[in-house]
Amino acid sequence: MSGGGAPTYAVDGRDGRIGEVMGRVGGYVQLRPVGGGREWDCPPEELAEAAPADVLRERVRRLNRDARSRA
């Protein structure tokens, strides 16, 4: 979990989504999409560490999607 330093990212093994680890609630880990959005809960046994390249790829994908929606 993030302790005030750099964010920690994880992959939800159920569907491959990458999210920023926000905390734990009721036995689940809460993840938020890269770049913001609605959080979701993931069982801790389904989490894997996200590779930095995958996080960067997800950030670029989000920026491109946002740019297309403004055009």
C-alpha positions as CSV (number, residue, x, y, z in Angstrom):
1,M,0.0,0.0,0.0
2,S,1.0,3.5,-0.6
3,G,2.4,5.2,2.5
4,G,2.5,8.8,1.3
5,G,5.4,8.2,-1.2
6,A,5.0,7.2,-4.8
7,P,1.8,5.5,-5.7
8,T,1.7,1.7,-5.8
9,Y,0.0,0.1,-8.8
10,A,-1.4,-3.4,-9.1
11,V,-3.1,-5.5,-11.8
12,D,-6.5,-7.1,-11.0
13,G,-5.9,-10.7,-12.1
14,R,-9.7,-11.1,-12.8
15,D,-9.8,-8.8,-15.8
16,G,-6.3,-7.3,-16.2
17,R,-7.2,-3.8,-15.2
18,I,-4.4,-1.7,-13.7
19,G,-5.1,0.5,-10.7
20,E,-3.5,2.6,-8.1
21,V,-3.8,1.0,-4.7
22,M,-5.9,3.2,-2.5
23,G,-6.3,1.1,0.7
24,R,-8.1,-1.9,2.2
25,V,-11.7,-2.1,3.1
26,G,-13.5,-5.2,4.4
27,G,-10.8,-7.6,3.3
28,Y,-10.6,-6.2,-0.2
29,V,-8.0,-3.9,-1.8
30,Q,-9.4,-0.8,-3.3
31,L,-8.0,0.2,-6.7
32,R,-8.6,3.4,-8.7
33,P,-8.0,3.5,-12.5
34,V,-4.7,5.1,-13.6
35,G,-5.5,8.8,-14.0
36,G,-8.5,8.8,-11.8
37,G,-12.0,7.5,-11.8
38,R,-14.3,5.2,-9.9
39,E,-12.6,2.8,-7.5
40,W,-13.3,-0.9,-7.4
41,D,-12.6,-3.7,-4.9
42,C,-10.3,-6.6,-5.6
43,P,-9.6,-9.7,-3.5
44,P,-5.9,-9.5,-2.4
45,E,-5.2,-12.9,-3.8
46,E,-6.1,-11.7,-7.3
47,L,-3.5,-8.8,-7.2
48,A,-0.2,-8.8,-9.0
49,E,2.4,-6.0,-9.1
50,A,2.0,-3.8,-12.2
51,A,5.1,-3.3,-14.3
52,P,6.2,0.3,-14.7
53,A,5.9,0.0,-18.5
54,D,2.3,-1.2,-18.2
55,V,1.4,1.7,-15.9
56,L,2.9,4.1,-18.5
57,R,1.0,2.4,-21.3
58,E,-2.2,2.8,-19.4
59,R,-1.5,6.5,-18.7
60,V,-0.9,7.2,-22.4
61,R,-4.1,5.2,-23.3
62,R,-6.1,7.4,-20.9
63,L,-4.6,10.6,-22.2
64,N,-5.4,9.6,-25.8
65,R,-9.0,8.7,-24.9
66,D,-9.5,12.0,-23.1
67,A,-8.0,13.9,-26.1
68,R,-10.4,12.1,-28.5
69,S,-13.4,12.9,-26.4
70,R,-12.5,16.6,-26.4
71,A,-12.1,16.7,-30.2
